[in-house]
Amino acid sequence: MELATYPSAYGPVEAYRSVLYLEQLKQRGVTNIKSWSGPQAIEQYLAAETKGRLIQSPKSYLSSRTLKGTEVFGRRMTLEDLIARILRDLRESAQQQFGAKIGTVVVGRPVQFVGAETGDDNDFAVERLKRAFHLAGFEHVEFELEPVAAAHSYEAGLDHDELILIADFGGGTSDFSLLRVGPRVRQHGRTPKDLLGNAGIGLAGDAFDAKIVRHLVSPALGMGSSARSMNKILPAVPVWVYKKLEHWHHLSFLRTNSTMNMLRGSLATALEPHQIEALIHLVQEDLGYELHRAVQKTKCALSAGVSAEFRFSDGIVDITTRVDREEFEGWIAEELARIESCVDSLLSVSGVSRADVDVAFLTGGSSFVPAVRRIFEKRFGADRIRAGNEFTSVARGLAIRAMDRKAAGGEPVGPL
């Protein structure tokens, strides 16, 4: 099996981030919108002196019935249009690499889309995603649950049958599946009875990152500080501004005239003006991506050690502080509790006891977080925990699913 790779400043990568960057280009009196996606989008954005429009994780809005699209340089673009631009780049790059047209694709989807509250919301998100694939030039689209795809990847190395719990931690969702896997299952053909249950929640790595921003970054940028107005002591900056900082692709939403005027007005009355100046610099320079790289570096360091240093410096912004893993785990306690509750509910609804589960296979970036691993070690024992290919197991499983389809007489397909 060969996975597609994509060029980046750090060499070829197998993971393709769901990022879109758009710039307005004027040539001979004609205005066009040029776009880049994945690693090239980030590199183009960072290199641009005059920033265009950066859009991160547009798939996170698929379940929203109110967010139909956005205006980009005066041109209305639907959410499906934006996602299709990313998918078109993926398809063309893979076609060039493998030297074959890709018209049929097996696509991974979360059990629970971000923001989805009902099954109808999930169905709505799937239909929008399917439309985006068709806009990108794909003729036939099949969907597979992402934790089930990860199970295909894990199953490929088995010489015996098992009942497994797959825990797939993405950037915005955590998905869980209970299913039977192994040689006999594949030999006889997988049936719906082999999938005992699914569950998912709309949180994962991004939620952990947000807590680091909330506790380490925002206080240094004036959150909780005060201003004096008409002999009254008031909050210097509204809390909603700092909420935007917690997701790096939301930072650009603050670069409006009204918000910048509000921040400059706050600077005049703030009791800690240097903090507000740092906040203004962060927003003006649109440093969300750089900030969250520092956040993710700290999170990774906390997975490897009992403490880590957070450091972010740019212009007048200079934040350096140390954080203990125990402190970080306290910040994400609510998220950990929701993951625990989801796993326990899945076992209960499926009628599966902890002892019945042969293996818990953990995949995705947040599977490295020790507190997340302990959830599964507590329920199944450390000897029944497996991991591997944390960032590509879903893609590998989709590729296996695609090859099985081709072997059964279907059209040539690719995984996404």
C-alpha positions as CSV (number, residue, x, y, z in Angstrom):
1,M,0.0,0.0,0.0
2,E,1.2,3.5,-0.9
3,L,-0.2,6.6,0.7
4,A,-0.1,9.9,-1.3
5,T,2.4,12.4,0.0
6,Y,2.3,16.2,-0.3
7,P,5.1,18.7,-0.5
8,S,5.8,21.0,2.4
9,A,8.6,23.2,3.7
10,Y,9.7,20.3,5.9
11,G,9.6,17.6,3.2
12,P,6.9,15.3,1.9
13,V,4.0,14.7,4.4
14,E,1.2,12.1,4.5
15,A,-1.2,14.3,6.4
16,Y,-3.1,17.1,4.6
17,R,-4.4,19.8,6.9
18,S,-7.9,21.1,6.1
19,V,-6.8,24.6,5.5
20,L,-7.6,27.0,2.6
21,Y,-5.9,30.3,1.9
22,L,-7.3,32.7,-0.7
23,E,-5.8,35.9,-2.2
24,Q,-7.3,38.4,-4.5
25,L,-5.2,38.9,-7.7
26,K,-5.8,41.7,-10.3
27,Q,-4.5,41.2,-13.8
28,R,-5.3,43.5,-16.7
29,G,-8.3,44.9,-14.9
30,V,-9.7,41.5,-14.1
31,T,-10.0,40.4,-10.5
32,N,-9.5,36.7,-9.7
33,I,-9.4,34.7,-6.5
34,K,-6.4,32.3,-6.3
35,S,-6.4,29.6,-3.6
36,W,-4.0,27.2,-2.0
37,S,-4.8,24.3,0.4
38,G,-3.0,22.0,2.9
39,P,0.7,22.7,3.6
40,Q,1.0,25.1,0.7
41,A,-1.9,27.2,2.1
42,I,-0.1,27.7,5.4
43,E,3.2,28.5,3.7
44,Q,1.7,31.0,1.3
45,Y,-0.2,32.6,4.1
46,L,2.9,33.0,6.3
47,A,5.0,34.4,3.4
48,A,2.4,37.0,2.3
49,E,3.1,40.6,3.3
50,T,-0.5,41.5,2.8
51,K,-2.6,38.7,4.2
52,G,-5.4,37.3,2.3
53,R,-8.2,35.1,3.8
54,L,-7.2,32.0,5.7
55,I,-9.9,29.4,6.5
56,Q,-9.2,26.5,8.8
57,S,-11.3,23.3,9.2
58,P,-14.3,24.3,7.1
59,K,-15.6,20.8,7.6
60,S,-16.3,21.7,11.2
61,Y,-19.3,23.8,10.0
62,L,-21.0,21.1,7.9
63,S,-23.7,20.4,10.4
64,S,-24.6,24.1,10.8
65,R,-27.9,25.0,8.9
66,T,-27.3,28.7,9.5
67,L,-23.7,28.9,8.1
68,K,-24.3,28.5,4.3
69,G,-21.2,30.3,3.2
70,T,-19.1,33.4,3.5
71,E,-18.1,36.4,1.4
72,V,-14.5,36.3,0.1
73,F,-13.3,39.6,-1.5
74,G,-16.8,40.6,-2.3
75,R,-17.7,37.2,-3.9
76,R,-20.2,34.9,-2.2
77,M,-18.9,31.4,-1.7
78,T,-20.8,28.5,-0.2
79,L,-19.2,26.2,2.4
80,E,-19.3,23.4,-0.2
81,D,-17.4,25.6,-2.6
82,L,-14.6,26.2,-0.1
83,I,-14.3,22.5,0.9
84,A,-14.4,21.6,-2.8
85,R,-11.3,23.7,-3.5
86,I,-9.4,21.7,-0.9
87,L,-10.7,18.4,-2.2
88,R,-9.8,19.3,-5.8
89,D,-6.2,20.0,-4.9
90,L,-6.1,16.6,-3.1
91,R,-7.5,14.8,-6.1
92,E,-5.2,16.5,-8.6
93,S,-2.1,15.9,-6.5
94,A,-3.0,12.2,-6.0
95,Q,-3.7,11.7,-9.7
96,Q,-0.4,13.2,-10.6
97,Q,1.4,11.1,-8.1
98,F,-0.2,7.8,-9.1
99,G,-0.7,8.5,-12.8
100,A,-4.4,7.6,-12.8
101,K,-7.7,9.4,-12.8
102,I,-9.5,9.2,-9.5
103,G,-13.3,9.5,-9.9
104,T,-14.5,7.2,-7.1
105,V,-13.5,7.7,-3.5
106,V,-14.1,6.1,-0.1
107,V,-14.3,9.0,2.4
108,G,-13.9,8.9,6.2
109,R,-16.5,10.7,8.3
110,P,-16.9,11.1,12.0
111,V,-19.6,9.3,14.0
112,Q,-20.7,12.7,15.3
113,F,-19.9,15.8,13.3
114,V,-18.9,18.9,15.2
115,G,-22.0,20.8,16.3
116,A,-24.4,18.0,15.4
117,E,-27.0,17.4,18.0
118,T,-29.3,14.9,16.2
119,G,-29.0,12.2,13.6
120,D,-30.6,14.6,11.1
121,D,-27.8,17.0,11.7
122,N,-25.3,14.3,10.9
123,D,-27.2,13.3,7.7
124,F,-27.3,17.0,6.7
125,A,-23.5,17.2,7.1
126,V,-22.9,14.1,5.1
127,E,-25.0,15.4,2.2
128,R,-23.1,18.7,2.2
129,L,-19.8,16.9,2.2
130,K,-21.0,14.7,-0.7
131,R,-21.9,17.8,-2.7
132,A,-18.4,19.2,-2.1
133,F,-16.9,16.1,-3.4
134,H,-19.0,16.2,-6.5
135,L,-18.0,19.9,-7.0
136,A,-14.4,18.8,-6.7
137,G,-14.8,16.4,-9.7
138,F,-15.4,13.1,-7.9
139,E,-18.1,11.1,-9.6
140,H,-18.9,8.4,-7.0
141,V,-18.5,8.9,-3.2
142,E,-18.8,6.3,-0.5
143,F,-18.6,7.0,3.3
144,E,-17.0,5.0,6.0
145,L,-17.0,5.9,9.7
146,E,-13.5,6.9,10.7
147,P,-13.2,4.6,13.7
148,V,-14.3,1.7,11.5
149,A,-11.7,2.7,8.9
150,A,-9.1,2.7,11.7
151,A,-10.3,-0.8,12.6
152,H,-9.5,-2.0,9.0
153,S,-6.0,-0.7,9.5
154,Y,-5.5,-2.5,12.8
155,E,-7.1,-5.7,11.5
156,A,-4.6,-6.0,8.6
157,G,-2.0,-7.2,11.1
158,L,-4.1,-9.8,13.0
159,D,-3.8,-13.6,12.8
160,H,-6.8,-14.2,15.0
161,D,-10.3,-12.7,15.6
162,E,-10.9,-10.0,18.3
163,L,-13.6,-7.8,19.7
164,I,-12.0,-4.3,19.7
165,L,-12.9,-0.8,20.8
166,I,-11.5,1.7,18.4
167,A,-11.0,5.2,19.8
168,D,-10.2,7.8,17.1
169,F,-9.3,11.2,18.3
170,G,-9.3,13.8,15.5
171,G,-8.8,17.6,15.8
172,G,-12.5,18.3,16.5
173,T,-14.2,15.0,17.2
174,S,-13.6,11.9,19.3
175,D,-15.2,8.7,17.8
176,F,-15.6,5.2,19.2
177,S,-16.7,1.9,17.7
178,L,-17.1,-1.6,19.0
179,L,-16.6,-4.2,16.3
180,R,-15.4,-7.7,15.6
181,V,-12.3,-8.0,13.4
182,G,-9.9,-10.7,12.3
183,P,-9.2,-13.2,9.5
184,R,-12.4,-15.1,9.8
185,V,-14.5,-11.9,9.7
186,R,-12.8,-10.8,6.5
187,Q,-13.0,-14.3,5.0
188,H,-16.7,-14.6,5.6
189,G,-17.4,-11.0,4.7
190,R,-18.1,-8.2,7.2
191,T,-21.8,-7.9,8.1
192,P,-23.7,-5.2,10.1
193,K,-23.7,-7.7,13.0
194,D,-19.9,-7.3,13.3
195,L,-20.4,-3.6,14.2
196,L,-21.8,-3.7,17.8
197,G,-22.0,0.1,18.3
198,N,-20.8,3.6,17.6
199,A,-20.6,6.8,19.6
200,G,-19.0,10.1,19.3
201,I,-18.6,13.6,20.7
202,G,-17.6,16.9,19.1
203,L,-14.4,17.5,21.0
204,A,-10.8,16.3,20.9
205,G,-7.4,18.0,20.3
206,D,-8.7,21.4,19.5
207,A,-10.5,21.6,22.8
208,F,-7.3,20.7,24.7
209,D,-5.5,23.4,22.8
210,A,-8.2,25.9,23.7
211,K,-7.7,25.3,27.4
212,I,-4.0,26.1,27.1
213,V,-4.8,29.4,25.4
214,R,-7.4,30.2,28.0
215,H,-5.1,29.6,31.0
216,L,-1.7,30.5,29.7
217,V,-2.1,33.0,26.9
218,S,-5.3,35.0,27.4
219,P,-4.4,36.3,30.9
220,A,-1.1,37.7,29.5
221,L,-3.2,39.5,26.9
222,G,-5.5,41.2,29.3
223,M,-8.2,38.7,30.0
224,G,-9.5,39.5,33.5
225,S,-7.8,42.8,33.6
226,S,-9.7,46.1,34.3
227,A,-10.2,49.5,32.9
228,R,-11.3,52.7,34.5
229,S,-14.3,54.6,32.9
230,M,-16.2,57.4,34.5
231,N,-14.8,56.4,38.0
232,K,-16.0,52.9,37.5
233,I,-13.8,49.8,37.2
234,L,-14.9,47.6,34.3
235,P,-13.4,44.7,32.3
236,A,-10.9,46.0,29.9
237,V,-11.9,43.8,27.0
238,P,-15.1,41.6,26.6
239,V,-14.6,37.9,27.2
240,W,-15.8,37.0,23.7
241,V,-12.7,38.4,22.2
242,Y,-10.6,35.9,24.1
243,K,-12.9,33.1,23.0
244,K,-11.8,33.8,19.5
245,L,-8.2,33.3,20.5
246,E,-8.9,29.7,21.5
247,H,-9.2,28.6,17.9
248,W,-6.5,30.0,15.7
249,H,-8.6,30.2,12.5
250,H,-11.1,32.4,14.4
251,L,-8.5,35.1,15.2
252,S,-8.9,36.6,11.7
253,F,-12.5,37.3,12.6
254,L,-11.3,39.9,15.0
255,R,-9.6,42.0,12.3
256,T,-12.7,44.1,11.6
257,N,-12.8,47.9,11.9
258,S,-15.4,47.8,14.7
259,T,-13.4,45.3,16.8
260,M,-10.1,47.0,16.2
261,N,-11.6,50.4,17.2
262,M,-13.0,48.8,20.3
263,L,-9.6,47.4,21.3
264,R,-7.9,50.7,20.7
265,G,-10.6,52.4,22.8
266,S,-9.9,49.9,25.6
267,L,-6.2,50.7,25.5
268,A,-6.9,54.3,26.5
269,T,-8.6,53.3,29.7
270,A,-6.9,50.0,30.6
271,L,-5.1,49.6,33.9
272,E,-2.7,47.1,32.2
273,P,-2.2,48.8,28.8
274,H,0.8,46.8,27.9
275,Q,-1.3,43.6,27.9
276,I,-3.9,45.2,25.6
277,E,-1.2,46.5,23.3
278,A,0.1,42.9,23.0
279,L,-3.4,41.7,22.2
280,I,-3.8,44.4,19.5
281,H,-0.5,43.3,18.0
282,L,-1.5,39.7,17.9
283,V,-4.8,40.5,16.1
284,Q,-3.3,43.1,13.7
285,E,-0.5,40.7,12.6
286,D,-3.0,37.7,12.5
287,L,-0.6,35.5,14.5
288,G,-3.1,32.8,15.3
289,Y,-1.3,30.1,13.4
290,E,2.1,30.9,15.1
291,L,0.4,31.1,18.5
292,H,-1.2,27.7,18.2
293,R,2.0,26.1,17.0
294,A,3.5,27.1,20.3
295,V,0.4,25.8,22.1
296,Q,0.6,22.4,20.3
297,K,4.4,22.2,21.0
298,T,3.6,22.6,24.7
299,K,0.8,20.0,24.6
300,C,3.2,17.5,23.0
301,A,5.9,18.3,25.6
302,L,3.3,17.6,28.4
303,S,2.6,14.2,26.8
304,A,6.3,13.3,27.0
305,G,7.2,14.9,30.4
306,V,5.6,16.0,33.7
307,S,6.1,19.7,32.9
308,A,6.8,22.0,29.9
309,E,7.6,25.6,29.1
310,F,5.2,27.6,27.0
311,R,6.9,30.3,25.0
312,F,5.6,32.7,22.4
313,S,7.3,35.9,21.3
314,D,6.6,38.3,18.4
315,G,7.2,42.0,18.6
316,I,5.8,43.3,21.8
317,V,4.2,40.0,22.6
318,D,6.4,38.0,24.9
319,I,4.8,35.2,26.9
320,T,7.0,32.6,28.8
321,T,5.6,30.4,31.5
322,R,5.9,26.9,32.9
323,V,3.0,24.5,33.3
324,D,2.8,21.1,35.0
325,R,1.1,18.1,33.4
326,E,-1.1,17.8,36.5
327,E,-2.3,21.4,36.1
328,F,-3.0,20.8,32.4
329,E,-5.1,17.7,33.2
330,G,-7.1,19.8,35.6
331,W,-7.9,22.2,32.8
332,I,-9.2,19.4,30.6
333,A,-11.0,17.5,33.3
334,E,-14.4,18.3,31.8
335,E,-13.4,17.1,28.4
336,L,-11.9,13.9,29.9
337,A,-15.1,13.3,31.8
338,R,-17.2,13.6,28.6
339,I,-14.9,11.1,26.8
340,E,-15.2,8.7,29.8
341,S,-19.0,9.1,29.7
342,C,-19.2,8.4,26.0
343,V,-17.1,5.3,26.2
344,D,-19.1,3.9,29.2
345,S,-22.4,4.7,27.4
346,L,-21.2,2.9,24.3
347,L,-20.4,-0.2,26.3
348,S,-23.7,-0.1,28.1
349,V,-25.9,0.4,25.1
350,S,-24.0,-2.2,23.1
351,G,-24.4,-4.8,25.9
352,V,-20.6,-5.3,26.0
353,S,-18.7,-5.6,29.3
354,R,-15.2,-4.3,29.8
355,A,-14.0,-7.9,30.1
356,D,-15.4,-8.7,26.7
357,V,-13.2,-6.3,24.9
358,D,-10.0,-7.9,23.7
359,V,-8.2,-4.7,22.7
360,A,-8.6,-1.0,22.8
361,F,-6.9,0.6,19.7
362,L,-6.2,4.3,20.2
363,T,-5.4,6.5,17.2
364,G,-5.3,10.2,16.5
365,G,-3.1,13.0,18.0
366,S,-4.8,13.1,21.4
367,S,-4.2,9.4,22.0
368,F,-0.7,10.5,23.0
369,V,-2.1,12.5,26.0
370,P,-1.4,10.4,29.1
371,A,-4.7,11.4,30.8
372,V,-6.6,10.1,27.7
373,R,-4.7,6.8,27.7
374,R,-5.5,6.3,31.4
375,I,-9.2,6.4,30.6
376,F,-8.8,3.2,28.6
377,E,-6.1,1.6,30.8
378,K,-8.5,2.0,33.8
379,R,-11.2,0.2,31.9
380,F,-9.3,-2.5,30.0
381,G,-5.8,-2.7,31.5
382,A,-2.5,-1.4,30.0
383,D,-1.9,-4.8,28.5
384,R,-4.9,-4.5,26.2
385,I,-4.1,-1.0,24.8
386,R,-2.7,-0.8,21.3
387,A,-1.7,2.1,19.2
388,G,0.2,2.8,15.9
389,N,0.1,5.0,12.8
390,E,-1.7,7.6,15.0
391,F,-2.0,10.1,12.2
392,T,-2.6,7.8,9.2
393,S,-4.5,4.8,10.5
394,V,-7.8,6.1,9.2
395,A,-6.4,6.8,5.8
396,R,-4.7,3.3,5.7
397,G,-8.0,1.7,6.7
398,L,-9.9,3.6,4.0
399,A,-7.3,2.5,1.4
400,I,-7.9,-1.2,2.5
401,R,-11.6,-0.6,2.2
402,A,-11.1,0.8,-1.2
403,M,-9.0,-2.1,-2.3
404,D,-11.6,-4.6,-1.0
405,R,-14.2,-2.8,-3.1
406,K,-12.0,-3.0,-6.2
407,A,-11.3,-6.7,-5.6
408,A,-15.1,-7.3,-5.4
409,G,-15.5,-5.8,-8.8
410,G,-16.1,-2.2,-8.1
411,E,-14.5,0.8,-9.8
412,P,-10.9,1.9,-8.9
413,V,-11.2,4.1,-5.9
414,G,-9.0,6.2,-3.6
415,P,-9.3,6.9,0.1
416,L,-9.8,10.4,1.7
